[in-house]
Amino acid sequence: MSTSDVNVYGSLRNRLVMTLIGGVAMLTLLSYFVIRNYAAHIAVQSQDSILRASVTSILDAAALRDGSVEIDIPYAAFSMLGTTTDDRVFYVIYQDDLVLSGYEDLSLPKDRSVTETAYRSTIYRDVAVRQVSASRTLIGADQRTIITASIAQTQDSLDDALDEISENIAIYGIGFFCLAVLLSIWVSSATIAPLKRLADSVARRGPQDLSPVAKPVPTEMVPLVSSLNHFMERLERSLKQSEEFIAEAAHRVRTPIATVRSHAEMTLQRVDKEENRQALRSMIRAIDETSRAAGQLLDHAMISFRADQHDYVSIDLVEITEDIVMRLRPVAEMKDVTIQLNTDAEVILLGDSILIQNAVRNLIDNALKYSPSDSVITIEVRKQPVTFIAVQDQGPGFQTHEMASLTDRFTRGENASGTIGSGLGLTIVRDVAKAHDGAVELSNNPSGGACVTLSF
C-alpha cells in the first residue's frame, strides 16, 4: 500500500507545533500585561514616594509662632519633582479649613484621615494627576491647629516611562515568541523522531522479516509497538499455515488424480470396444489437463507466496538445469525429441532454488509440449553477458501479435489448441523473473520454432 492509499487526518507534528505556539503566544501576552502592570505599579509607587517626601518637607517647614502659622516652603520640596518632560505641579496648604497658600481649587480627598497620608489619581483642570495629601498637628502655648499640605503632579513623565517600558517588553516578548516558535518546531521534531525511526525501521525490513520490534521506544509508543508485534506474529503464523496448506494441497490433489489416471489406463488396456476406448482416452486427456492445471495453480500460488520471502542462497543454474533435463528426458524420448544442453562449466547466481527450479521446469516442459517428433530442443545456460537460460524448440513458434500477452495468467496462443495446458507456464516464469529482478523475453527462431530467454 502506498502513502496515497492511506486515509490522512492532519499532521501530528503540525498539531503539536501549533499547540505549543498557541501556548507560547498566550504566555507571551499574559507576561506582557503582567509585567507592564507591575512596572506601572512600581512607577506609581516611585512617584508617590517623591510626592510624599515633597509634602513632608513642606510640613516640616511649618511652625506655630505667636499664634500664627509660618511656612517657609523649601526649594527642595519642588525641585525633587522635576522631570524630563516638565510635568506640572500643583499644591495647596490648609490651616484647618482655611487655604494658606497654593491653588484654592485643588480639593482634598473627602475620606482622608488626619493621621494618614492619602493617595489618589484624579482629574484636575482636565489633566490626569497623581495627588498626595498629608496633615500635621501644630501645638502652641494655648493653640492647636492642623496643617494640611497636598501636592498633585501630572503624569506625562510616568506615561512616557510606561510607554518605553511597554515598548521594551513588547520587543523582548516578540524575541521570546520567535525563540519559542523555533524551540517548538525543534521539540515537535524531536518528539516525533522516535515514531519516524520506528516507521523507517519497519519500512526497511524485507518481506520475510516478521520479527518483533526490539528497539527501545518511549512509553507512549508501547501500545502501538505491542500491537504491531502481535500483528506480525499473527501474520507470520498465517503465512506458515498458508505455505503448509499449499504443500499439503499439492500432495493431496496430485495423488488422487494420478491414481484415477492409472486406473483409466489399466481399464483402457482391458476394453475392446472402440467406442469405450475412445471415451477412456478422452477421460485420460481430461485427467491430464486437470492434473496439469491443478499442479500449475498450486505452483503459481507457491511462487506468489515465496516471491516476497527473498530467502536467497547461492545456487548453480547449470546444476538445476541438468537435474530437470534428466527428469524430463524419458518424456522427451517418448516423443522422439532430443534435448541438447549447452552450458558453461558453472553459472552461479543468488536466488530462491525452488522458484528457479519451477521456472526452468516450465520452460522445458512448454518446449516439449509444442515440439514435433524427431525435433531438437536446445538449452543454453550462460553467465555472459548476463546470467541467462534460453530454451529453443522447433515447434510452431509464437504469433507476433500475441507475444506481449502470453505471460498473462490463463492466456494461451492460437497455435496451442489441441495441446494440454493451463496458460500458467509462462506466467510462472515471469513471476520468478520478477522476484529476481530479471526478465523474460519471447522470440521466434529464424529457422522456425520458439525461443524463451530467462535472464537474471
C-alpha positions in Angstrom: 0.0 0.0 0.0 1.4 3.4 -1.0 1.1 6.6 1.1 -1.6 7.8 -1.3 -3.9 4.9 -0.2 -3.7 6.0 3.5 -6.6 8.0 5.0 -4.7 11.0 6.3 -6.2 13.2 9.0 -3.9 16.2 9.5 -0.3 16.2 10.7 0.6 15.2 14.3 3.7 17.2 14.1 1.9 20.3 12.9 -0.8 19.9 15.6 1.9 19.7 18.2 3.7 22.7 16.8 0.5 24.8 16.7 -0.4 23.7 20.2 3.0 24.7 21.5 3.0 28.0 19.6 -0.6 28.8 20.8 0.5 28.2 24.4 3.6 30.3 23.9 1.5 33.1 22.4 -0.9 33.1 25.3 2.0 33.0 27.8 3.7 35.9 25.9 0.6 38.1 26.0 0.0 37.2 29.7 3.6 38.1 30.5 3.3 41.4 28.6 0.3 42.6 30.6 1.6 41.2 34.0 5.0 42.9 33.6 3.5 46.1 32.3 1.0 46.3 35.1 3.8 45.6 37.6 6.0 48.2 36.1 3.2 50.7 36.2 2.6 49.8 39.9 6.3 50.3 40.7 6.4 53.6 38.8 3.3 54.9 40.6 4.9 53.9 43.9 8.0 55.8 43.0 6.1 58.9 42.2 4.1 58.5 45.4 7.3 58.3 47.4 8.6 61.5 45.8 5.3 63.3 46.3 5.2 62.1 49.9 8.7 63.4 50.5 7.8 66.7 49.0 4.7 67.0 51.2 6.7 66.0 54.2 9.3 68.7 53.6 6.6 71.3 53.4 5.0 70.2 56.6 8.4 70.1 58.3 8.8 73.7 57.4 5.6 74.7 59.1 5.8 76.3 62.6 3.4 78.0 65.0 4.8 81.3 66.3 3.0 83.9 68.4 -0.3 82.2 67.5 0.2 82.3 63.7 1.4 79.6 61.3 4.6 80.3 59.4 5.6 78.1 56.5 8.9 78.7 54.6 8.4 76.3 51.7 11.8 74.8 50.9 13.2 74.9 47.4 13.9 71.1 47.5 10.2 70.5 48.0 9.5 71.2 44.4 12.9 70.6 42.8 12.7 67.0 43.6 9.6 66.8 41.5 11.4 67.9 38.4 11.2 65.5 35.3 12.5 65.4 31.8 9.0 66.1 30.5 8.4 69.1 32.7 5.4 67.8 34.5 3.2 70.5 36.1 3.0 70.5 39.8 0.1 71.9 41.8 0.0 72.4 45.6 -2.3 73.7 48.3 -1.7 74.3 52.0 -4.6 74.4 54.5 -4.7 75.5 58.1 -7.7 73.6 59.3 -10.2 74.5 56.5 -8.5 77.8 55.5 -6.3 77.9 52.5 -2.9 79.4 53.4 -1.2 79.1 50.0 -1.4 77.4 46.7 -4.3 76.5 44.3 -7.5 77.1 46.1 -9.5 74.8 43.7 -7.2 71.8 44.4 -9.5 69.9 46.7 -8.5 67.4 49.3 -9.8 63.8 49.4 -13.0 63.7 51.4 -12.3 60.3 53.1 -8.7 61.1 54.1 -7.5 60.6 57.7 -5.7 63.3 59.5 -3.1 60.8 60.8 -2.5 59.1 57.4 -1.1 60.1 54.1 -3.7 60.0 51.3 -3.0 59.0 47.7 -5.3 59.3 44.8 -5.4 59.6 41.0 -7.8 62.3 39.8 -8.6 64.9 37.1 -7.5 68.4 37.8 -8.1 71.1 35.3 -8.8 68.5 32.7 -5.5 66.8 33.3 -4.8 63.5 34.9 -2.8 64.0 38.1 -1.4 62.0 41.0 -2.2 63.7 44.3 -0.7 63.1 47.7 -2.0 64.7 50.9 -0.8 64.7 54.4 -1.5 66.6 57.7 0.3 67.5 60.8 -0.9 69.0 64.1 0.8 72.1 65.4 0.5 72.8 69.1 1.4 76.1 70.7 1.0 77.5 74.2 -2.7 77.9 74.0 -3.5 76.9 70.4 -3.9 73.6 68.5 -4.2 73.7 64.7 -4.0 71.2 61.8 -1.8 72.0 58.8 -2.6 70.0 55.6 -0.4 70.0 52.5 -1.4 68.5 49.2 0.7 68.2 46.1 -0.6 67.0 42.6 1.7 66.3 39.7 0.7 65.5 36.1 1.7 62.0 34.8 3.3 62.8 31.4 6.7 61.5 32.6 5.1 58.5 34.1 3.1 57.8 30.8 6.3 58.2 28.8 8.2 55.8 31.1 5.4 53.3 30.9 5.3 53.6 27.1 9.1 53.0 26.9 8.7 50.1 29.3 5.8 48.7 27.2 7.9 49.0 24.0 10.8 47.2 25.6 8.6 44.5 27.0 7.0 44.1 23.5 10.4 43.8 21.8 11.5 41.2 24.3 8.2 39.4 24.1 8.4 39.2 20.3 12.0 37.9 20.6 10.9 35.4 23.2 8.0 34.3 21.0 10.2 33.8 17.9 12.7 31.8 20.0 9.8 29.8 21.5 8.5 29.1 18.0 11.9 27.7 16.9 12.1 25.7 20.1 8.5 24.4 19.5 9.5 23.2 16.0 12.6 21.5 17.4 10.7 19.9 20.3 8.0 18.6 18.0 10.5 17.2 15.6 12.4 15.6 18.5 9.1 14.2 19.9 8.0 12.7 16.6 11.5 11.4 15.8 11.0 8.0 17.6 7.8 7.4 15.6 9.7 8.2 12.3 12.5 5.9 13.3 10.0 3.1 14.0 8.4 3.7 10.6 11.7 3.7 8.8 12.8 0.6 10.7 9.7 -1.3 9.7 9.9 0.0 6.1 13.5 -1.1 5.7 12.6 -4.7 6.6 12.4 -7.3 4.0 9.1 -9.0 3.3 10.3 -12.1 5.2 11.3 -10.2 8.3 8.4 -10.5 10.7 10.4 -10.5 13.9 9.1 -8.3 16.8 10.3 -4.7 17.1 13.1 -5.0 19.8 14.4 -1.4 19.8 13.6 0.7 22.9 10.7 3.0 22.4 9.1 5.8 24.5 6.4 4.8 27.0 3.7 6.4 24.9 4.6 4.2 21.9 4.4 0.9 23.8 0.7 0.2 22.9 1.5 0.9 19.2 4.6 -1.3 19.1 2.9 -4.0 21.1 0.0 -4.1 18.7 2.4 -4.1 15.8 4.4 -7.0 17.2 1.2 -9.0 17.9 0.1 -8.3 14.3 3.4 -9.5 12.8 3.2 -12.6 15.0 -0.2 -13.4 13.7 0.8 -12.7 10.1 3.9 -14.9 10.4 1.8 -17.7 11.8 -0.8 -17.2 9.0 1.9 -17.3 6.3 3.4 -20.5 7.7 -0.1 -22.1 7.7 -0.6 -20.9 4.1 2.7 -22.5 3.0 1.9 -25.7 4.7 -1.5 -25.7 3.2 -0.1 -25.3 -0.3 2.3 -28.1 0.1 -0.3 -30.4 1.6 -2.9 -29.4 -1.1 -0.4 -30.2 -3.9 0.2 -33.6 -2.5 -3.4 -34.4 -1.8 -4.6 -33.2 -5.2 -1.9 -34.8 -7.4 -2.0 -38.2 -5.7 -5.7 -39.0 -6.3 -5.5 -37.6 -9.9 -2.6 -39.8 -10.6 -4.4 -42.8 -9.1 -7.5 -42.1 -11.3 -5.3 -41.8 -14.4 -3.6 -45.2 -13.6 -7.0 -46.9 -13.3 -8.2 -45.3 -16.5 -5.1 -46.6 -18.4 -5.5 -50.0 -16.9 -9.2 -50.1 -17.9 -8.2 -48.9 -21.4 -6.0 -52.0 -21.8 -8.9 -54.3 -21.0 -11.6 -52.7 -23.1 -12.0 -53.9 -26.7 -14.9 -51.9 -27.9 -13.6 -48.9 -29.8 -16.3 -46.6 -28.5 -15.4 -47.3 -24.9 -11.7 -47.0 -25.7 -12.3 -43.5 -27.2 -14.2 -42.5 -24.1 -11.4 -43.6 -21.9 -8.9 -41.8 -24.0 -11.0 -38.6 -23.6 -11.1 -39.3 -19.9 -7.4 -39.7 -19.6 -6.9 -36.5 -21.6 -9.3 -34.6 -19.2 -7.4 -36.1 -16.2 -4.1 -34.9 -17.7 -5.5 -31.4 -18.2 -6.9 -31.3 -14.7 -3.7 -32.6 -13.2 -1.6 -30.1 -15.1 -4.0 -27.2 -14.3 -4.2 -28.1 -10.6 -0.4 -28.6 -10.4 0.4 -25.3 -12.0 -2.2 -23.4 -10.0 -0.6 -24.7 -6.8 2.9 -23.9 -8.2 1.7 -20.4 -9.0 0.3 -20.0 -5.5 3.5 -21.2 -4.0 5.6 -18.9 -6.2 3.4 -15.9 -5.3 3.9 -16.7 -1.7 7.7 -17.3 -1.9 8.3 -14.4 -4.2 8.1 -11.9 -1.3 10.3 -14.0 1.0 13.6 -13.3 -0.6 15.2 -16.3 1.0 18.0 -16.3 -1.5 21.1 -18.5 -1.5 23.9 -19.1 -3.9 22.9 -21.7 -6.5 24.3 -23.2 -9.7 21.9 -22.7 -12.6 23.7 -25.4 -14.6 23.2 -28.0 -11.9 19.5 -27.2 -11.6 19.0 -27.4 -15.4 20.9 -30.7 -15.7 18.8 -32.2 -13.0 15.5 -31.1 -14.6 16.6 -32.3 -18.0 17.5 -35.7 -16.6 13.9 -36.0 -15.1 12.2 -34.9 -18.3 14.4 -36.9 -20.7 12.1 -40.0 -20.6 9.2 -37.8 -21.6 11.3 -36.4 -24.5 12.3 -39.9 -25.6 8.6 -41.0 -25.7 8.0 -38.1 -28.2 11.3 -38.8 -30.1 12.5 -35.3 -29.1 16.2 -34.7 -28.5 17.3 -32.4 -25.7 20.6 -30.7 -26.4 22.2 -28.9 -23.5 24.9 -26.3 -24.0 26.2 -24.7 -20.8 29.2 -23.0 -19.2 31.1 -25.0 -16.5 29.0 -23.4 -13.8 26.7 -20.4 -13.6 26.3 -19.2 -10.0 23.6 -16.8 -9.0 21.8 -15.6 -5.9 18.2 -16.8 -5.8 15.5 -19.0 -4.5 16.3 -22.5 -5.6 12.6 -23.7 -5.5 11.4 -20.8 -7.6 14.1 -21.2 -10.2 13.5 -24.9 -10.5 9.8 -24.2 -11.2 10.7 -21.6 -13.8 13.2 -23.9 -15.6 10.9 -26.9 -15.5 8.1 -24.9 -17.0 10.4 -23.6 -19.8 11.5 -27.1 -20.8 8.0 -28.6 -20.3 6.5 -25.9 -22.6 9.1 -26.7 -25.3 8.4 -30.4 -25.0 4.6 -29.9 -25.4 5.0 -27.9 -28.6 7.9 -29.8 -30.2 7.1 -32.2 -33.0 8.5 -35.7 -33.2 12.1 -36.0 -34.4 12.9 -32.5 -33.4 15.6 -30.9 -31.2 15.2 -28.7 -28.1 18.3 -26.6 -27.5 19.0 -25.3 -24.0 21.7 -22.8 -23.3 22.9 -21.7 -19.8 25.4 -18.9 -19.9 26.8 -16.2 -17.5 27.9 -13.7 -20.1 26.9 -11.0 -21.0 24.3 -11.6 -18.2 23.2 -14.8 -16.5 20.5 -16.4 -18.6 18.9 -19.7 -19.7 17.4 -19.9 -23.2 15.2 -22.7 -24.4 14.6 -23.1 -28.1 12.3 -25.6 -29.8 11.3 -26.4 -33.4 7.6 -26.1 -32.9 5.1 -23.7 -34.4 6.6 -20.6 -32.6 4.8 -17.6 -31.3 2.3 -15.4 -33.1 3.9 -12.0 -33.2 0.8 -10.1 -32.1 0.4 -12.4 -29.1 3.9 -12.2 -27.6 3.1 -9.3 -25.3 0.2 -11.1 -23.6 1.4 -14.7 -23.4 2.9 -14.2 -20.0 -0.5 -13.2 -18.6 -2.4 -15.7 -16.5 -4.5 -18.2 -18.3 -3.5 -16.8 -21.7 -2.7 -19.3 -24.5 -1.8 -18.7 -28.1 -3.8 -19.5 -31.1 -1.5 -22.4 -32.0 -2.0 -24.0 -28.6 -5.3 -25.6 -29.5 -5.2 -29.3 -29.0 -2.3 -29.2 -26.6 -2.9 -29.8 -22.9 -2.1 -26.6 -20.9 -3.4 -24.2 -18.3 -2.0 -20.9 -19.5 0.1 -20.5 -16.4 3.6 -21.8 -17.5 4.9 -18.5 -18.8 3.2 -16.7 -16.0 5.2 -18.7 -13.5 8.4 -17.9 -15.4 7.5 -14.2 -15.5 6.8 -14.1 -11.7 10.1 -15.9 -10.9 12.0 -13.5 -13.1 10.3 -10.5 -11.4 11.2 -11.9 -8.0 14.9 -12.0 -9.0 14.8 -8.6 -10.8 15.1 -10.4 -14.0 13.2 -10.5 -17.3 11.6 -12.9 -19.8 11.9 -12.5 -23.5 9.8 -14.3 -26.1 11.1 -14.6 -29.7 11.0 -16.8 -32.8 14.0 -18.6 -34.3 14.9 -17.6 -37.8 14.7 -21.3 -38.8 11.4 -21.8 -37.1 10.3 -22.6 -33.5 10.0 -20.5 -30.3 12.7 -19.3 -28.0 12.2 -18.2 -24.4 15.0 -16.5 -22.6 15.0 -16.1 -18.8 17.7 -13.7 -17.6 18.8 -12.7 -14.1 
